């Protein structure tokens, strides 16, 4: 009787052991495949970080004509190196940290796109201004005394820029307005364009009354200027160049929100414009903006 009971029980136990063994082997295989997938995703993420680091290294600091922007770019370069090093020592099975590092990569990449855009815009503006200044210097070169005076002014300006940090323009925004000062997107209805911007905080900069000059360049490359040519010049790099708008402000070291208005007095072009800002004889910011029909 006992033998009849024991045999079925043994059969059931053996079947259960077989099922458990099968489940264990199946689960083990799934774990192996999961770890392999994690290792593959980590390797791909490392490649993306390395590619981003190489892109950052492609921008040399001496080629960036803005000390603050160069410093920010260097900080992001170091940030990418640190994150890449952390990724390399992070285990592939640490899914939570891997996901966080992947988000960090997206953030750094978006920051780089912004910096690269600013660098390219500033470089293009400096090249255009350098060409203008070369022509002006050639015209004045016929008189030796004038050349010497311009050299002295350039030396004084260089020393002044060295002593004080340049101001920065941020939060630039363009708002086209109609004749009722309401926002519009129709070129034919634009009577005025409002430019809002912030002059950044800088406790090391010389305080007092200053002027911010703005040059607006149309899509065809022509500069928009004031009607009276005798009132639209300012000093920049050993010469006098034209400006589109100007505003005087009192600077005390703290951030200032300012606004300039361009009263449209000509036919507007559809396309990409550029707004260049100058303070204390230096180009401090350059922003593209687009006007559409």
C-alpha positions in Angstrom: 0.0 0.0 0.0 2.8 2.4 1.0 4.7 1.5 -2.2 1.6 2.4 -4.3 1.5 5.8 -2.6 5.3 6.6 -2.7 5.7 5.9 -6.5 3.1 8.5 -7.6 4.6 11.0 -5.1 8.1 10.5 -6.5 6.8 10.9 -10.0 5.1 14.2 -9.1 8.3 15.4 -7.3 10.5 14.5 -10.3 8.1 16.3 -12.6 8.2 19.4 -10.4 12.0 19.3 -10.3 12.0 19.1 -14.0 9.7 22.1 -14.4 11.8 24.1 -11.9 15.0 23.2 -13.8 13.4 24.3 -17.1 12.2 27.6 -15.6 15.6 28.2 -14.0 17.5 27.6 -17.3 15.0 29.7 -19.2 15.3 32.6 -16.7 19.1 32.3 -16.7 19.1 32.6 -20.5 16.9 35.7 -20.3 19.2 37.3 -17.8 22.2 36.6 -20.0 20.5 38.2 -22.9 19.4 41.2 -20.8 23.0 41.8 -19.6 24.3 41.5 -23.1 21.7 44.1 -24.2 22.7 46.4 -21.4 26.4 46.1 -22.3 25.6 46.9 -25.9 23.6 50.0 -25.0 26.4 51.2 -22.6 28.9 50.7 -25.4 26.8 52.8 -27.8 26.4 55.5 -25.2 30.1 55.6 -24.7 30.6 56.0 -28.5 28.1 58.9 -28.5 30.0 60.6 -25.6 33.3 60.2 -27.4 31.9 61.7 -30.6 30.6 64.7 -28.6 33.9 65.1 -26.9 35.6 65.2 -30.3 33.2 67.8 -31.6 33.9 70.0 -28.6 37.7 69.6 -29.1 37.2 70.9 -32.7 36.5 74.4 -31.4 39.8 75.9 -30.2 39.5 78.6 -27.5 41.8 81.1 -29.4 39.4 81.0 -32.3 36.5 82.2 -30.2 36.3 86.0 -30.0 34.4 86.1 -26.7 36.0 85.3 -23.4 32.8 84.4 -21.6 31.6 82.1 -24.4 35.1 80.4 -24.5 35.0 79.8 -20.8 31.5 78.3 -21.0 32.6 76.0 -23.8 35.6 74.8 -21.8 33.3 74.0 -18.9 31.1 71.9 -21.1 34.1 70.2 -22.6 35.3 69.2 -19.1 31.7 68.1 -18.2 31.6 65.7 -21.2 35.0 64.2 -20.2 33.8 63.7 -16.6 30.6 62.1 -17.7 32.4 59.8 -20.1 34.8 58.7 -17.4 31.9 58.0 -15.0 30.1 56.1 -17.7 33.2 53.9 -18.3 33.4 52.8 -14.7 29.6 52.4 -14.3 28.4 48.8 -14.5 26.1 48.1 -17.4 23.6 46.6 -15.0 23.2 49.9 -13.2 20.2 50.8 -15.4 19.2 53.8 -13.4 22.5 55.6 -13.7 22.9 54.6 -17.3 19.5 56.2 -18.0 20.6 59.4 -16.2 23.8 59.6 -18.1 21.8 59.2 -21.4 19.7 62.2 -20.4 22.8 64.2 -19.5 24.1 63.5 -23.0 21.0 65.0 -24.6 21.3 68.1 -22.4 25.0 68.6 -23.2 24.4 68.1 -26.9 21.6 70.8 -26.9 23.9 73.2 -25.0 26.7 72.6 -27.6 24.3 73.3 -30.5 23.5 76.7 -28.9 27.2 77.5 -28.3 28.2 76.5 -31.8 25.5 78.7 -33.2 26.7 81.7 -31.2 30.4 81.0 -32.1 29.6 80.8 -35.9 27.5 84.0 -35.7 30.2 86.0 -33.8 32.9 84.7 -36.2 30.9 85.8 -39.3 30.2 89.2 -37.8 33.9 89.7 -36.9 34.9 88.7 -40.5 32.5 91.2 -41.9 33.6 94.0 -39.6 37.3 93.2 -40.2 36.7 93.7 -44.0 35.0 97.0 -43.4 37.7 98.2 -41.1 40.4 97.2 -43.6 38.8 99.5 -46.2 38.6 102.4 -43.8 42.2 102.0 -42.6 43.4 102.1 -46.2 41.6 105.3 -46.8 43.1 106.9 -43.8 46.6 105.5 -44.5 47.4 108.4 -46.9 47.9 110.8 -43.9 50.7 109.7 -41.5 49.5 111.9 -38.7 46.0 110.4 -38.8 47.4 106.9 -38.8 49.4 107.6 -35.7 46.4 109.1 -33.9 44.4 106.0 -34.8 47.2 103.8 -33.5 47.2 105.6 -30.2 43.4 105.3 -29.9 43.6 101.6 -30.6 46.3 101.2 -27.9 44.1 103.1 -25.4 41.1 100.9 -26.3 43.0 97.7 -26.0 44.3 98.7 -22.5 40.7 99.6 -21.4 39.3 96.3 -22.6 42.1 94.5 -20.8 41.3 96.2 -17.5 37.6 95.7 -17.6 35.5 92.7 -18.5 33.1 93.0 -21.4 29.4 93.2 -20.7 27.1 90.5 -22.1 23.8 90.7 -23.9 21.3 87.9 -23.1 17.6 87.1 -23.4 17.3 88.7 -26.9 13.8 88.8 -28.3 12.3 90.4 -31.4 8.6 91.5 -31.5 7.2 93.0 -34.8 4.4 95.6 -34.1 1.7 97.1 -36.3 0.7 100.8 -36.3 -1.4 100.1 -33.1 1.7 98.7 -31.4 0.2 95.2 -31.5 2.2 92.1 -32.3 2.0 91.1 -36.0 3.7 88.5 -38.3 2.7 90.2 -41.6 5.6 92.1 -43.2 3.2 94.6 -44.9 1.7 95.6 -41.5 5.0 96.0 -39.6 5.5 99.6 -38.6 7.9 99.1 -35.7 10.1 96.3 -34.4 10.7 95.9 -30.7 14.1 94.5 -29.5 14.1 93.3 -25.9 17.4 92.2 -24.3 19.2 92.0 -21.0 22.6 93.5 -20.1 24.1 91.0 -17.8 25.4 91.5 -14.3 29.2 92.2 -14.1 30.6 93.7 -10.9 34.1 94.1 -12.4 32.9 96.3 -15.3 33.3 100.1 -15.0 30.1 101.7 -13.8 28.4 104.8 -15.1 26.7 106.1 -18.2 27.2 103.9 -21.2 25.8 103.5 -24.7 24.7 100.3 -26.4 24.9 100.4 -30.2 23.0 98.1 -32.4 23.7 97.2 -36.0 20.9 95.6 -38.0 22.0 93.8 -41.2 19.4 92.9 -43.8 19.2 89.5 -45.6 20.9 91.1 -48.6 23.9 92.1 -46.4 23.1 95.8 -46.3 23.2 97.7 -43.0 20.1 99.5 -41.8 21.1 103.0 -40.7 19.7 106.3 -39.4 18.7 109.0 -41.9 21.4 111.5 -40.9 24.9 110.1 -41.7 26.7 112.5 -39.3 24.9 111.0 -36.3 25.2 107.3 -37.0 28.9 106.6 -36.4 30.8 105.2 -33.4 34.3 104.0 -32.6 35.3 100.4 -33.2 38.8 99.0 -33.8 40.7 102.1 -34.9 37.9 103.5 -37.1 34.3 104.8 -37.2 31.5 102.5 -38.3 27.8 103.1 -38.7 25.1 101.9 -36.4 21.3 101.3 -36.7 20.1 102.1 -33.2 21.7 103.5 -30.0 20.6 103.9 -26.4 22.2 105.4 -23.4 22.0 103.6 -20.0 23.4 103.9 -16.5 25.2 100.8 -15.5 25.7 99.9 -11.8 26.9 96.4 -12.0 23.5 94.7 -11.9 21.5 93.1 -14.7 19.4 95.6 -16.8 16.4 94.9 -19.0 16.5 97.2 -22.0 14.4 97.8 -25.1 15.2 99.3 -28.5 12.7 100.2 -31.3 13.3 100.3 -35.0 10.7 102.4 -36.8 10.3 100.7 -40.1 10.8 103.3 -42.9 11.7 101.1 -45.8 10.5 98.0 -47.6 11.1 95.0 -45.4 12.9 91.9 -46.8 11.7 88.4 -46.0 14.6 86.4 -44.6 17.3 86.2 -42.0 18.5 89.4 -40.3 21.4 89.9 -37.9 21.5 92.1 -34.8 25.0 93.0 -33.5 25.5 94.8 -30.1 28.4 97.0 -29.1 29.3 98.4 -25.7 32.5 100.2 -24.7 33.9 99.9 -28.2 33.6 96.1 -28.3 31.3 93.6 -30.0 29.5 91.9 -27.1 26.8 89.8 -28.9 25.4 88.8 -32.2 21.9 87.4 -32.8 20.1 86.3 -36.0 16.4 86.8 -36.3 14.0 86.0 -39.1 11.1 88.1 -40.6 8.5 86.2 -42.6 5.3 87.1 -44.6 
